């Protein structure tokens, strides 16, 4: 399942590296919706380069995987980005289609419900 989120880059944290060779970079995106949410995601290993050239305030769309794990009896959830599209290529959120439905026509009375 592919998950996507779009909005404005709010904050970009510094690259974190460990002696093992593992690296990650976290960032926060503010969603484009009626009640905007600040969502923290991360890029790991070679995907940290996806954040190069992106600045706070820019519109981005992020494709990500939902990851979870347990450590010492505690459970953690991470949103790991694997693709970032920026600028004019980002689709703008559109309101959901109108869900009000009114049957039209004479055959309405023939329906079983």
Steps between C-alpha positions, in 0.01 A plus 500: 500500500639835397441786742533864397474832675538853366549837657770754581838409640497653847830387648806311384720345769874434474634174363568245776772238447621210714828306506318199351453698176128552555371853436163671509352846454165603642267768368157644573230568243187709565205348316271696264158433647227673699676416827874492411713243678876506561630153410857384568652262245850370445735400221752228574830391347537609135149654496626792714615660174134543397489801732788680327383819332167517683444800727243573771185654354515300176208281394591131493332164455651211694454131425579297811480164675351448843744310725458374854716316750531405865798576721512412871122465521428833330354534152616755244362618167708665227394655171786427260504711185623342178394763243461877522355720225526876537373822350257517211486121468306468827125451452285736704241350730152524359184470706341155501227443244144581598359184659136610510312272267145534384362236264352646185231348284175308513658165587584612855200315642614173346817491711506224767607739778 
